[in-house]
Amino acid sequence: MAEEERILEVTPDFDGKRIDQFLAASFSDCSRSFLQKLLKDGKVSINGKTQKASSKVAAGDAVLVLLPEPEARFLGAGSCALLSV
């Protein structure tokens, strides 16, 4: 299964916030349970290191999110209506 990489830069307004809060704001079309599963499965990293939901982000951090294929986003824990770009 191919994954889609999304790289996001943390803006100053999320400095010191939890990664799960940052992801929820960045992927508003995705359920929180879907995003929690990505974190649990090691599909989210900050500056190259996988993270727990409680990890904090800092302004300027590079957050890499590995999203499953679009059809897989509607299976399992939660859903995500993101369109491929």
C-alpha positions in Angstrom: 0.0 0.0 0.0 1.4 3.4 -1.0 1.4 6.2 1.4 1.1 9.9 0.7 3.6 12.1 2.5 2.5 15.5 3.9 5.1 17.8 5.4 3.8 20.7 7.5 5.7 23.5 9.2 4.5 24.4 12.7 3.5 28.0 12.9 4.1 30.3 15.9 0.5 30.0 17.0 1.0 26.3 17.7 4.3 26.7 19.6 4.2 24.6 22.7 0.9 22.8 21.8 0.5 19.0 21.6 1.1 17.3 18.3 -2.5 15.9 18.3 -3.9 19.4 18.6 -1.7 20.6 15.7 -2.8 17.7 13.5 -6.5 18.2 14.3 -6.2 21.8 13.2 -4.1 21.0 10.1 -6.4 18.1 9.0 -9.8 19.4 9.9 -11.5 16.9 7.5 -10.0 13.9 9.5 -11.5 12.5 12.6 -9.5 12.7 15.8 -9.5 8.9 16.1 -8.0 8.6 12.6 -5.2 11.1 13.6 -4.6 9.2 16.9 -4.2 6.0 14.9 -1.6 7.6 12.7 0.3 8.7 15.8 0.0 5.3 17.4 1.2 3.5 14.2 4.3 5.7 14.0 3.1 7.6 10.9 3.8 11.0 12.3 7.2 12.4 13.0 8.6 15.8 14.2 12.0 16.6 12.8 12.5 13.0 11.8 11.5 11.3 15.1 8.2 9.5 15.6 6.0 11.0 18.3 3.3 10.2 20.9 0.0 12.2 20.9 1.2 14.2 24.0 4.5 15.4 22.3 4.8 19.1 22.0 5.6 21.0 18.8 7.6 24.2 18.5 7.4 26.9 15.9 9.5 25.9 12.8 9.3 22.1 13.5 8.8 20.0 10.4 6.0 17.5 10.9 5.9 14.6 8.5 2.6 12.7 8.2 2.3 9.5 6.2 -1.3 9.1 5.0 -2.7 5.8 3.7 -4.1 5.5 0.2 -7.3 7.5 -0.2 -9.6 4.5 -0.1 -8.0 3.2 3.1 -8.8 6.5 4.8 -12.4 5.5 5.2 -11.6 2.1 6.9 -10.7 1.3 10.4 -10.5 3.9 13.2 -12.3 7.0 12.0 -12.1 8.6 8.6 -10.4 11.3 6.6 -11.9 12.9 3.6 -8.6 14.4 2.3 -8.2 14.5 -1.5 -4.9 13.6 -3.0 -3.0 16.5 -4.5 
